[in-house]
Amino acid sequence: MTTSATTLPGGTWQLGDLEVTRFGYGAMQLAGPWVMGPPADRRAAHAVLRQAVELGITHIDTSDAYGPRVTNDIIREALHPYGESLHIVTKVGANRDAQGGWPTARQPVQLQQQVRENLKAIGVDTLDLVNLRVGNAEGPVAESVGEAFETLVQLQQEGLIRHLGISNATTDQIAEVQAIAPIVSVQNMYNLAVRGDDDLIDQLASEGIAYVPFFPLGGFSPLQSDTLSAVAARVGATPMAVALAWLLQRSPNILLIPGTSSVEHLRENVMGAALTLASDDLAELDQIGR
């Protein structure tokens, strides 16, 4: 399979001054089980990343908390020095504990350390985009995040970060950080069955801000949705392909970051997302999350 940034499903989107493919790649699954430790086959992880670039993907999502300190190393080993069109997005605001938990780490000194660790591990002088991860492993939490975001703004002003975003956030928190400095992306839980951000997606689209759903197929199993299975059978595609295609057609500001540790699965995801769903299919699928 040969493609390019211009022929990947969904085309491209502007993250500030960075042009990225709407179909990206999420590196979380390159770490070991439960996103802890190294992968069983490091060379296979390198192969997936190189295949992503060969397919034309220019948007890779990662975090130094994956492993921890595993996926960023793998990205650097596989792809450094990076091509000018390749943009790596990372997250700060959480660490890992010995039990595999995700304790928050949003004090200024913690964020400063995380940014510098990401810079070193990825192997760059400036991070293209840093998302502030707020809330916790259970989801968004209603609380002020201004102090943490201001720390990242200061690092941006120092030239260590190009663009800022926020992840796992409430609409109030998004408004709070926007009052401090511009953001180019919001990364929240969203998929066919989890539709709480519908209005937010439309608002962000009108502002030219990207929306990046994490766990885009999570929150439900395709086998648990008769509607999804019926549409997939009718169009001759897998439920995963239909779910990814639906996200791309939902709004032009949605960027995908499905993850996989398999080259074959990566190719299947790209091909599947290229499916064009008819209006009747879209209307039927829209009923899943309502």
Beta strands, then each sheet from edge to edge (+ up, - down):
strand 1: 12-15
strand 2: 18-21
strand 3: 25-26
strand 4: 59-61
strand 5: 87-92
strand 6: 127-133
strand 7: 161-167
strand 8: 185-189
strand 9: 210-214
sheet 1: 1+ 2-
sheet 2: 3+ 4+ 5+ 6+ 7+ 8+ 9+
end
